[in-house]
Amino acid sequence: MQSFATSATVESSGQLVIGGVPFAPGTLVEVMVSPRRKSPGEFAAAWHEVCHQLRSQPQLAGLDDDLLQREIDQHRAAR
């Protein structure tokens, strides 16, 4: 299946115009629209912020990477 990836900006009217697609006129295409993904650096910063917020919860005070890894290993070993 041929696919085509591009980016565009939603206009103030809420419309989106995508030009230059490599399909013949009349071709039925599937369209999925989502916000542009963050850069790796932005994603990492957002992920660290989520982790910080979760770990600041009193009920998760003892949660650390080693404990999480042990639980993951135990779960995988039980399969």
C-alpha positions in Angstrom: 0.0 0.0 0.0 1.4 3.4 -0.9 1.2 6.0 1.8 2.0 9.7 1.9 3.0 11.6 5.0 3.1 15.4 5.3 2.2 18.1 7.8 -0.2 21.1 7.5 -1.6 23.8 9.7 -5.2 24.0 10.6 -6.6 27.3 9.4 -8.6 29.7 11.6 -11.8 28.4 9.9 -11.0 24.9 11.1 -10.2 23.7 7.6 -7.1 21.8 6.6 -5.8 21.9 3.1 -3.3 19.2 1.9 -1.9 19.7 -1.6 0.5 17.7 -3.8 -0.7 14.3 -2.8 0.7 11.5 -5.1 -2.7 9.9 -5.9 -4.8 10.2 -9.0 -7.9 12.4 -8.9 -10.9 10.4 -7.7 -8.8 8.0 -5.6 -10.5 7.2 -2.3 -8.0 7.8 0.5 -8.0 7.3 4.2 -7.2 10.4 6.3 -6.1 10.5 9.9 -5.3 13.8 11.6 -3.4 14.2 14.9 -1.3 16.9 16.5 2.4 16.8 15.5 4.4 14.7 17.8 6.8 16.4 20.1 10.5 16.4 19.4 12.5 13.7 21.4 13.7 16.4 23.8 10.2 17.7 24.4 8.9 14.2 24.9 11.6 13.3 27.4 11.0 16.5 29.4 7.2 15.9 29.5 7.8 12.2 30.5 10.1 13.2 33.3 7.5 15.8 34.5 4.8 13.1 34.6 7.1 10.7 36.5 8.0 13.5 39.0 4.3 14.2 39.6 3.5 10.6 40.1 6.4 10.0 42.4 5.5 13.0 44.5 2.2 11.3 45.5 2.5 10.2 49.2 1.3 6.6 48.4 4.1 6.2 45.9 6.9 7.6 48.0 8.9 4.3 48.0 8.6 3.8 44.3 11.9 3.8 42.4 13.3 2.4 39.2 14.8 -0.6 40.8 11.5 -1.6 42.3 9.7 -1.1 39.0 12.4 -3.2 37.2 12.0 -6.1 39.7 8.3 -6.1 39.3 8.6 -6.1 35.5 11.1 -9.0 35.7 8.8 -11.0 38.0 5.9 -10.5 35.7 7.8 -11.6 32.7 9.2 -14.7 34.5 5.7 -15.7 35.5 4.5 -15.9 31.8 
